[in-house]
Amino acid sequence: MPVLKAATTAAAVAVAGLVLAACSSSGGGGAHADQAAVTKGVAAAKTAVEAARQVPAWTAPGAAIDPTKLRGKKVFVIPISESSYETQLEKQEKVAAAKVGVKLTFYPNQGAVADWVKGMTTAIAQKPDLIFLESAPDPRQLGPQLQAAKKAGIPVVASHNWDTEDPNAPKCLGCEYLSGVVKGPFSEGGRLGADWVINDSKGTADVVIVTINGINAATEMTAAAKAEYKKNCPNCKVKVVSLALTDISNGAISAVTSALAADPKVDYLNSQFDLLIPGVLASMQVGNHGKGIKVFSYNGTTPGMEQVAKSGGPVEMDVAEPVGWTAFANLDQVFRVLAGMPAVQETNPLRIFDRTNISDAGGPPNYDGGFGTAYQTGFFRLWGVGSGS
């Protein structure tokens, strides 16, 4: 998930920039649909949830890669920020790169556009074989730098800014100077979160979605979730609280507390990404508005999964991305471009973890637990390094 380092104090969220978009944009906005429609919607949601609780299968995204075309290549990686998610992702990317003899250079930064610009300038000066924008430094904000990379003959691959339903590069938004992209299943994640709520509430939920402005993944997830509630839950009530990246905090968030105070019947809080969980939980304590509310999220980071594993805790579900699988998918696309092969439709799967299956992720839950090892074996074979040993 594309995330930036959150602010560390509650005071950071008191400034302008928090936007409350409280709209009853749901299937019925509280109107009462006939029971047949409710039953049908809940049944559809239950089917989707039960399927998403299972371990996903790995499928090769494309043809095998000649490893001799990869050894000794240098890749300059610019992550979106220095978050715990990026740290976990990069650990697995290092494993994958080492197996095929590719050298990765990471550019630490705090998630500001100026940092990404400086990273691109630094990368071009070092003349790597490829530049990788990890987890969505938005290429639309790096136009001059991407043009300079192209002029220097350095291909650029970017990840996790586009949904699986978006077109591939160069046709996706902001992709005209990119050689390939790795997509995220954001729409699917939004739908699965909604389906879990619809099934769990039996079609009667009052939901607040806490999202982030200016992030394509968040926009895609919110739109997909609202569409799913409209389709499968005519009696559900849905509001959206939209935050600026710079306003995220581990302390109480005023826009969230305001939404809870305005509607005491809220019974589900969608912390759209795991980094929002601390602020959402703190907000629930203000005015004691959190009683009986179930929290759910998206990412599958270790902190998020640990919250799900807490017996009796408010966080009951996380739509998880496998960090290791995502890292390997990132580098699979990078390797293809390095080897002179065409880019492919590259993404990662999702799995719902709730109280019914969180034990599958280990004890305590591991950020890459619950997804098996078939993806790792499969990618290693695809890259011509056997089992990776």
N, C-alpha and C positions, 0 to 999 in steps of 0.2 A: 504494500500500500504506500502510496506517496505521502509521506508525512514530514513535517518540519519539527524542529526542536521546540517544545512547548515552553511558554513562559512559566516562571517558577513561583510566582506569587499571585494571590487572588486579586491584588490591586491592579494587576495588568489587564484584567477583564473589565475594569470599571470605566475604561476610556471609551470614546466613541469608536464604533466599528462593529459592535455587536448588533446584529440585526435580528429581530424577531419577526418571522414570517408565520404568523399563526393563522393558518387557513384550514378550514374543514374540507380539505381536498381529498375526499375518500369516496368509497362506493356510494354511500348514502348520507355521509356527514351526520349520522345519528338517526336518519330516517329508518323506518321499520319496513324491511323487505319481507316478502312472503317466505314462509319457512322452507319451501322447496328450494328457493334460490340460495338460502343460507346453508342448507344441508349439502347442496351440490358444491358450493364453494369450499366448505370445510373438508369435504371428501377429496377434492382436487388438491388442496393444500396438504392434507395428510399424506397422500401418495407421493408428493414432491419431497416432503420432509423425510419420510421413511427411506426413500431412495438416496437422499443426500447424507444420511447417517452412515452409509456404507463406505468401505475403502474404495476409492476410485481406481480404475484400471489405467495402466500406462500404454500409450500408443505412440509409436515413432512418428515424429512430426514431419519427417522427410527422409530422403535417401541417406545412405551412409556417407561419412566424411573421410577423406584420405588424411590420416594423421601426419603424414610426411609434409603436408602443406601447412601444418600448424606449428611445428616445433621451431622454437626460437622467435616466434612472433611476439610483439609487444603491444599491449592494450592499456590505454590510459582511461581510468574509470573516474567519472565525476558523479558521486551520489547526490541525491537531493538534499541530504543533511546528515548529521551524525546522530541518528536516533538508534534505539536498541534494535529496531527492526533491520536497519541497514547494517548494523554490526553483525547480526546473525546471518544476514544474506551474504555479506562479504566473506565470512568464514567459510561458507559452503562454496562460494565462487572460487576461492583460493584452492580448495580441494580439487575441484573440477579442472581448473587451469593447470595445476601441477601435473595431473595425470597425462596431459597431452603436450606438456612442455611449453606452454604459453605463459609469458610473464605479465602480471597485472600490477599496475601502479595506481594506487588510490589517492584521490585528492580530497583531504578532509575539509569540510566547510560547514557553515552554520545555517545554510538554507536560504541565504539572500541572493537575489538576482546578481548582484555585484560579485558574489563569490563564484557563481557559475560562469560569469563572463571571464573572470580572472583565471578560472580553471581551464576554460577553453583556450585562452591566450597562452597559458603555460603548456598545455598539451600540444598545441600547434608548434611551439618553439622546440619541444622535445622530439617532434617528428615520429610519433608511434605509428604502428601499422594500422591502428584503428582507435577511435575514441568511442567510449561507451557512456551514455547518459543513463545512470542507474536510478530507477524509480522516479522518473518524470521531472527532472529539471525541464520545464516547458520549453521546447525548441522554438516556439513562437517568440520567446524573449531573448533568443540567441541568434537571430537572423544574420547579422553581420559576421559573427564568429563562425557560424556554420558555412557561410559562403567562403570565408577565408580557409576553412578546413578543406572544402571542396577544391578550391584553387590550388591548395598544397598537395592535393591528391590523397587526402586522409579520409577514409570512409567513416561515417558516424552511425551508430546503432543506438536506439533509445528504448527504454522499457517502462511499462506500467503507467502510461499516460492515456492509453487508448483502450477502449472496450473491445471484447472479442467480436462484437457486432459491427465495429468500425472497419473501413477498408484498410488494406495494407499500404505501406509506403510505396510510392510517393503520394498516393491519393488521400491519405488520412490528413486531418487538420494539422497544419504546421510541419508536414513531413516532406516538403519538396526537396530538402537538402539531405534527407536521411537515406541510408542504404537498406535499412531494415528496422522493424520494431518488434517488441515483445509485448503482447497485450495482456490485460488483466480481465478476469471474469466478473467485472463490476456489476453489470446488469443482472447477471445470474445471482450474484451475492445479494443484491437488493431484493430480488424476487424471493429468494430462499428465506431471508429474514422475515419478510412479510408473511410467507407461507407458514413459518414456524409460529408466529403470533396468531394467525388465523386458526390454525389447528389447535394451539394451546388454549385459546380463549373461546373456542367453539363459535367463532364468528361474531364476537361481541366486544372487541378490543377498543380502548381509547388510547391512542399511541402518540407519543411525541418523538419525532426524528431529530436528532442533534447532528447537524452536518457542517461542512466547511465550505466557505465561499472560494471560488476561483480554482477549484481542483476538479478536473474533468471526471475523475473517478467518482467523486462525491455527487456530481451532477447526474451522472449515469445511474448511480445506485438509487438516488432519491426518486428520479423519474420512474425507474423500473418498480420500485417499491410501491409508489403511489398508484401505478397502473395495476399492480397485482391486488392491492386492497380494493380498488374499484371493481376489478373483475371477480374476485373471489370472496369479498367481504362487504356486501352492501350496507351492513349495519355498523361497520367499523368507523371510528372517528380518528382522523389523522391531522396532526399539526407538524410544522417544520420550524425548527430553530436553527438559523444559519449564523455561523461564527466566522470571523476572519482568522487566518492562520496565526497571526501575531497575537491574537487574543485568547488563545487556548491556555488553560491553566490547570494545575493540579488542585487548586482551591475552588470554591464555589463560583459558578458562572452566573452572572445576574440574569442573562436572558433565559437560562434554564429554570432558575428559581422563579422567575416571573411567570413562565409558562405553567409551572406546577401550581403556583398560587392562584392563577386564573382559572384553572380547571382541576378541582380536587378529585375528579373521577378518573384521572389518568392512571392506567394500570400497567402500561408498558412504555419503557424508555429505550429508544434505539440510539445507543452510543455508536455512531456510524463507523468509527474506527477505534481500535483498542487504545490509542493514545488519549482519547477523550474520556475513557472510563473513570480515571481519578476525579476529574472535574465534575462529571455527571453524578458520581456517588457523593461528592462533597455538597453539590447543589441540593441533593435529596434531603440532606440533614438540616438545611435552613428552613426554619418554620415547621420542621417535622413533617414535610410533605412527601417523604419517601415511603411511608408505611404501605406495604402491600404491592409496591411497584416492582415489576420484573424487568431487569435490564438485559439487553442483548447487544452484541457487537459484531465486528468483522475484522479479520486479520489472522487470528490464531497465534499471536505472540505468546511467549511464555507467561508474562504477567496477566494477559487476558485469560488464558487457559487456566491459570492457577485460581483466578476468581471464580470461574465456572465450577472448579473442583471443590470450592468451599461449601461444605454442607450448610444449608440454611442461609447462604449469602444471597444478595439481590441479583448478582450476575448469573443468569441461568443458561445462556447459550452464546456460542461464538461461531460464526461462519468462518472456518479457518482455511487459509491458504498454506500449503506446505512450503516452508521457507527453503528447504533444501531442493525440492522439486523446482521451485521458482528460480533459484540460483542456477540450476543446471539448464533450465529452459532459456534463461538469459544468455548463458554462454554458448548454448547450442546455436542460437541465431548469430552470435558474434563469430563463432567458428566457421559457420557457413559463408559469411561475408569474407572472412580472412582467407578462406580456401577458394574464393572466386566462384562460389555457388550462389544460385538465386536464394533470396530470403523465402521463408515459408510462413505459414500460419502458425505462430508460436504463442503458447499461453500455458497456464497451469490450471489444475482443477481445484475444486472446493470440497470441503466436508463439514457438515454440521456436527458440532460437539455440544451436547447438553448433558443433563444428569443421567441420561440413559446410556451414554457411551463414552463419557469423558475418561473413564479408566483405560480405554484403549490408547490414550495418549501418554500413558505412563504415570508413575507416582513418585514425585510430583510430575505434572504434565510437562512434556518436552515440546518445544516449539515446532519440532518436525516429527513428533510422535503421531502414531495413528494413520500413517500413510504408506506403511510398508517400505520395502527396499527395491521393488521391481523397477521403479523409475531410474534408480541409480545404476543398476545392472544394465538396463536397456540403453541408457545414454552412453555408458562406457563402451558397450559393444558397437553402438552407432558411430562412436568416435575412433573405433579401431584399437582400443586398448583393453579388450577382453573384459574381465571382471573389474578392472581398475587396479589390480594388485601389481 
